[in-house]
């Protein structure tokens, strides 16, 4: 028993020496690299300060953009799309709000409004340019922006692009509001270009995912017609 006790004590002393040695090496490394360590800490503090500063600046810009966009939205509601786009001499229009505040949420919202305004004026290429600048991934406007791009391409007789954007709009989010509408549009547009497989896929997705929607009540006829065409 005495031998075992001495053996355990010896092993304990050996472990303690190893730990002390490791701690000594760590302290030595810290002493040798103090400048590097302090530099890293300082850099982290600076980066954190920059991130905080940028967030504060972005918040201030977003608040300023909110004030500027208010009048443009009023013109939009009155269907005065030219004034909504270009301002009235006293307040900014959507295009200027976007130009000055494009990195803020309000600035991106201005891009959406500008796109819809251009579409209402029949300026479809300009509408597409601005609608593509709306990059916020929300559940309502994101699919509507994609769907509006599809509408613009339809007006420009670019049916293939229209079909693709309707498809993107339908699948952007699972929504009872936008899903059935854009699945129907995508399916009908695919039918126009003769892409019956994708049309059938859209209609079957509509029937499976939105069975209670108004669009789903009539979709079985579309499915049967396409399946008949695919047999030929």
N, C-alpha and C positions, 0 to 999 in steps of 0.2 A: 504493500500500500504506500510505503514511504517513497519507494522508487517511482511509482506512478505519480505521486504528488509532486516530486521533484521534476519529473518529465513534463507535467502540465505547467508548472511554474516556469520552466525553461522555454516552453513553447509560447507562453503568455508574454514573457520578456522579449522573445524574438519578434512576435507580432507587434508589440509596443514599439520596438526599435524600428520595424518596417514602417509603421504609421508615422513615427517621428521623422524618419528619413524622408518619407513622401511629403509630409508637411513642410519640412525644411526646403525640399526642392521646389515646392509650390511657392513658398515665400521668396526664395531666391529668384524664381522666374518672374514673380510679380515685381520685385525690386528692379530686375534687369529691363522689364518692359513697361515701367510706369508711364513713360511718355505715350506709348502706344495705347495703353488702357485709358488714360485721361483723354487722349485724342478721340477714341471711340465713344466714350461717355459724352464728350462735348458735341460730337457729331450727331449722336442720338438726340441730345437736347435741342440742337439747332434744327434737325429734321422735324421733331415734334412741334417746335415753334412755327416752322414754315407751314406745316399741315394745318395747325390751328389758325394761323394768320390767313391762309387761303380760304379756309372754311368761313371765317368771319367776313372776309372780303366778298365771298360768293353769296353769303346771306344778305349782306348790304346791297349787293347788285340785284339780287332776286327781289328784295323789297322795293328797290327803285324801279325795276322793270314792271312790278305789279301795278305801281301807280301810273306808269306810262301806258300800259296796255288797256287800262280801264276804258278810256274814251274810244279807242279803236273797237273794243268789244261792243260798245253801245251802237256805233255805226254799223257793225256787222249785224246786230239784232234788227236794225232798221232796214237791212238789205242795201245799205249805202256802201257797196263793196269798194269803190274807188277811194272814198274817204277812209274806210277801214284799212286799206292797204297803204295809202300814202300819207295819211294824216290830214289835218285841216289847217296847218300853219301854226297852230298853238300847241297841238299835241301830236305825238308820234303815231304813225300807222304801224301795222304789223311788220312790214319789211324793215323799217328803221329799228323797231324794238328788237327784232331778231339780229340785225347787224351789230347792235351795241351790246346785246346781252345774250348772245348765242350759247354761251356755256351754262346759263342758268335754266332752271325748269320753266320759268316764265318765258324766257327767250325761245325755247323749243316749242312751247305752246303757241307762241306768236307765229312760228313757222307753220304749224298745223292750220291755224286760222288763215294765214296768208295763202296757203295751198287751196283751201276750200273757197276762199274769195276769188282767186284766179279761176278756179273751176266754174264758179257761178258766172263769171264774166266771159266764159268760153275760151280762156287762154290756157289751154290744157298742158302745153309743155312747161310753162312757168309754174302751173299748179303741181305738176309732177316733181319739179326741182325742189319746191318748198316742202311738199309732203314727205319727200325722202329725207329731209332734214329733221323731221320729227322722230326722235330716237328714244323717247321715254317708253319703257315697257309696262304701261298700265293696261288694265283689263278692258277699258272702254275705247279710248281714243286710238290706241295702237292698232287694233284690227280695223277700226274705221278709217284710219289713214291709209292702210294698205288697200282696203276696199275702194277708197276714193281714187287711189292711183290706178286700180283696175278699171274704174269707170272712165278715167281720163284716157287710158289706152284704148278703150272701146270707142270713144269719140274720135280718136285718131286712127281708127281702123287697124290697130295693132292687136289683133285678136289673141295671138299667142301670148303676148305679154300680159294682156288683160286676164286671161285664164290663170296664168301663174300667180298673179297678185290676188285674185279672188281666192285661190287655193291657200295662199299664205295667210290671208285675212281669216279664212275659215278655221285654220289650224293654229293661229296665234295664241288664242286662249279658248278654253271650253266655256262658251257663253250661250245661254238660251236666246240672247238678243242677237248677237252677230253670227253665231255658228250656223243656224239654219239658213239665214239670208245669204251668206257667202258660199255655203256649200251648194245651194241652189244655183246661184250665179255662176259658180265655177263649173258645175255640171253642165249647164246650158251652153256655156262658152266652149267647153271641151267638145260638146256635141257639134257646135258650129264648125270647128276645125277638124272634125272627124276622129277625134281621140276618144273613142267609145269606152275604152278600158278605164281611163281616168274619170270619165263622166260617170260610169257605173260605180266606181269606187266612191265618188262624192255622194251619189244618191243613196248608196247602201250605208255609208257613214251617217248621213242625215237620218235615215230611218232607224238605225240602231241607237244613235246617241241622243236624238231629239224626237222621240216617238210622239210626244204630246204637242209638238209645234204645228202651226197651221200648214207649214210647208210639207210636213211629213204626211199629211192626210192624202195628198195627191201624188206623192212620189212613187208609189207602187206602179202607176201607169208608165212613168218614165223608165223605171227599172225593167219592166216587161218589154217595152219597146226596144231598149238597147240590147237586152239579152237576145231578142229576136234578130236584131241586126248582126250581132256577133256570131250567130249560128250560120249565117249565109257565107 
